[in-house]
Amino acid sequence: MAKVTKIYICSNCGTRYSKWLGKCSNCGEWNTIEEQIINKTDVKSNNLLTISPKLIQEINYDNFERISLPSDELNRILGGGLTRGSIILLAGEPGIGKTTLLMQELMKIKDFTVLYVSGEESLGQLKYRSERLGRPNSQFYLFHELSLPIIIQAIEEVVPDFVVIDSIQSISDPNLSGFTGSLQQIRECTSRLQEIAKVKNIPIFIIGHITKEGYIAGPKALEHIVDTVMHFEGDKNYGYRVLRVIKNRFGPAPELAIFEMTQDGLKEINNISEYLLETYKPDTPGSSIAVLMEGNRPILVEVQALVSYSPYGTPQRSSIGYDPHRLGMILAVLEKRLDLRVNNRDIFVNVTGGLRIYDPAIDSAVVAAILSSFNDKTLPHLLALSAEIGLNGELRSVSQLQKRIQEASKLGFKQLITANIKEKSFKNESFNSSINLKFINNISELAQVLFF
């Protein structure tokens, strides 16, 4: 006998409640809690266990065969190619290029069958979009449908090697409760697609929308189900797009790749650091270079800072691409350890190119840029920095220092400032580099090296 139960779920974070509330106590969002009806069926059986547990020595690996995609950057961030039977979530803002990225990659791949299911664009619109990407090398099928059961029938009929669902918020299953785009529909449709991917051993791409705060709609429900989560982001004022892998069951995460948007589609950029430093002007006060790690890949980015007198009672604190809370901490450390009075100064920090940086090694470059702008002095030529700043003003060591040194040396930098490390551990790293390393203990020593 079926039992009907009502629950209330936050569409932003997935938290469940027994009654409706105006504000989610977990994520703090208003008007995101939705009513969901759950049908439960009583199952009485004495033989529920159909598969016995096995010793780990008796288990064989599943078929983890990988498919090589035309893009070397995509293959790299996916861990060596696309794994069969995987389900990949690609999220991003509207118009950022999600459809272009998937269509151009799957159209270029040879001797494969692709089924592209769109619930938002007509077949004519997709055909018009694909014309600038070139003639497809694969058997490329387009299908406009909103019903999940009909989409499953199309998969059974076409028997594709790849499936794309564009987007998961636009399709629904009429056998399930909830409206199209609701958390229950998204979760159950994704679970059904995951089952098809595993049973038929085909990779399925799912395109997902993001909320105004930049999160995937229904994030907790989707991120736990899929094998890989990729964010496609970028400032529309710039010509490049950043593809960031934040979860990957078949490879390392996080990883990052950059593509340039052109009239003929997206063009991969192999040397990210050179591309990001094209407009760098070393003789400008308030500008510094940070050596960072995005996954297993080192990159160099320019950090700019502007410190000026505030005409208002409360000075402004603003950062683009850098955590604003961390900026407040850095300013408190500077005021405490260097006696730098910034309580009457507006301070703006920008990571050029529109990148969002999560590596704490950028702290030292932010400090250097702020000190440079405050003193109106340029930093030494061909100098890069890579170190985290602690609350006591100490510089903390960073991971994968060898890769950072090699990347800075390859781009012609002569000095790299980093945190002091154990001599024994550093000697174990063998590399050939002409760069001059400066090991600093705290921000007081950093200020001395930069300006005296």
Secondary structure, DSSP 4 states (H G I P E B T S, - for coil): -EEEEEEEEETTT--EESS--SB-TTT--BS-EEEEEEEEE----S----S----GGGPPPP---EE--S-HHHHHHTTSSEETT-EEEEEE-TTSSHHHHHHHHHHHSSS-EEEEEESSS-HHHHHHHHGGG---SSEEEEEE--BHHHHHHHHHHH--SEEEEE-TTT-B-TTSSS-TT-HHHHHHHHHHHHHHHHHHT--EEEEE-B-TTSPBSSHHHHHHHSSEEEEEE--TTSSEEEEEEEEETTS-SSEEEEEEEETTEEEEES-HHHHHTTT--TTSTTEEEEEEEETTEEEEEEEEEEEEE-SSSS--EEEESS-HHHHHHHHHHHHHHS----TTEEEEEEETTS-----GGGHHHHHHHHHHHHHT-PPPTTEEEE-EE-TTSBEEP-S-HHHHHHHHHHTT--EEEEE---HHHHHT------PEEEEESBHHHHHHHHH-
